[in-house]
Amino acid sequence: MRLPARVTAPRLRAWVCAGLVVLVPWLGGSVAQAQTFRLSCEVQGTIPVLEDRKLKPATVVVEMQSIGKNIFLKLSGSRYYEMKVSSLTTEAFTGTNLTTAGAIGARARHNDTGRVTEIRIERDTILLSGYNDIDFRGKVVRMNLEGPCAMR
């Protein structure tokens, strides 16, 4: 014998809601989050186009995440050393994963402006290197940077 829909619908909704309350945090917590690794680096920037002009050295924090085949790197520090790069390709950026057996890294090219950012971290020496196209005194120039890092 089949019960009327108005009798079974509230129970069905209750079971579905209970299932979602249990499953969504469990699935979302394990799939959507990636562990963030942090390094503290002492970097020195130079601008080769301006006769290797040296920028003021700074301490930056590098945050690294890997989700699937994609890598995400973020440098936090003073003005010229702030940058983000990932290997994701989107409408705005074309990303490349530069990770090898000897280094972790990524390069991103802005599709509209052509500006490029690249960050690499050598695995053995934990040496950060890279470059970023920046505005410096009204011109777009490439800034190279490098420096040693340590785990935070």
N, C-alpha and C positions, 0 to 999 in steps of 0.2 A: 504494500500500500504506500502510495506517495503522499507526502505532506504538502500542504499548500505553500507557495513560494514565500508568503509573508511570515511563515513560521521558521523556515530554514535560513532565510536571508540574514537575519541578525546574527545567528550563530556562525554562519559562514564568514560574515564580515569580522566578527570577533576573532576567529581563528586566523584569518588573513592578517589582521592588524597585529596580533600576537606574534605571528611568524615574522612579519616585517620588523617589529621592534627588536627581535632577537637576531635576525640575519643581517640587516643593513649595517649596524655598527661592526659586526664581525667581518663581513665582506669588505666594507669600506675601509676599515682600519688596516687590513692586510694588503689591500690592492693599491689604494691611493697614496699611501705614505711611503716615503723613502728616507732612509737614514741620511742625515747630513754630517759630513766630515768637515772639520774646521782646521785650518792651518794659519799660523801667524807668520808673515813674511816681511823681511826688511828689503824693500825694493828701491831701485834707482832707475829713473827714467831718462832717456836721451832722445833728442830729436835730430836725426842724421842730416836732414835738409838744412838745418840751421847750424852747420859746422859742429855737429855732435854736441849741441847745447845740452847741458845737464839740468834736469829738474831737481827740485829739492827732494832728498830721500825721504821715504815715509814707511811707516809700519802699516801694512794692510792685512785684512782678514780674508782668507779665501774660504768660501763655502762650496763644497762639492757634493753633488747628488748624481746618482745613476738610476734611471728608471727604464727598464728594458734595455734597448740598444742605444738609448740616448743619454748623453751626459750634460749636466748643467753646472756651470762654474760662475761664481759671483765674487768679485773683488770689492771690498768695502774699505775705503780709506779717504785720503784727501782728494781734492777736486779732480786732478788729472788721472788719478789711479782708480776711480770708480768705473767699473765695467761689468757687464754681464755677457755671457756667451753660452750658447747651447748648440747641440748638434741637430736640433729639430729644424725641419724645413717648413715654413709657413708662407702665407701670402707676403709678409713683410720681410722675412729673412730666409736665406739659404744657409743651412747649417751643415757642418761636416764633423764627424767624429774622428779625431786624430789619435785616439788611444792605440798604443802599441804595447809590446812586451816591455819596452824601456821607459814609456812616458804615458801620462794621462793628459788629454787635451781636446780642445774643440776650436773650430773656427766658424764665425758667422759673418755673412755678407748681407748688408742692408740692400734690398732689391731696388729701392727708389734712388738712394743716394750713392750707392756703390762703396760706401765705407765698410771697412773690414776690421774685425776684432779677432784676435787669436790668443789663447792662453794654453801653455803647456807646463806640466810639472814632471820633472824627471823623477823616476821611481827610486833610483839608487841614491842620488845626492839630495833629493828633495829641493831641487833648484827650480824656481819659477822663472819662466821666460815668456815673452809674448810681445804683441804690439796692438795698437789701437789708433784708428784715424780720429784725430781730435781737432777742435777749433783752438788755434793758438794765435792770439793777436790778429784775429780776423781772417786767418788762413786755415785751410784744412791741411794738416800735416800728420805724418805717421810718427807716433811715439813708440819707441822700443822700451821694454822694461825687463829687468831681471833682478834676482836676488834670492838669498837662501831662505828656507822656511823651516818651521818646527811645528810639531803637533801641539794643539791647544788643549 
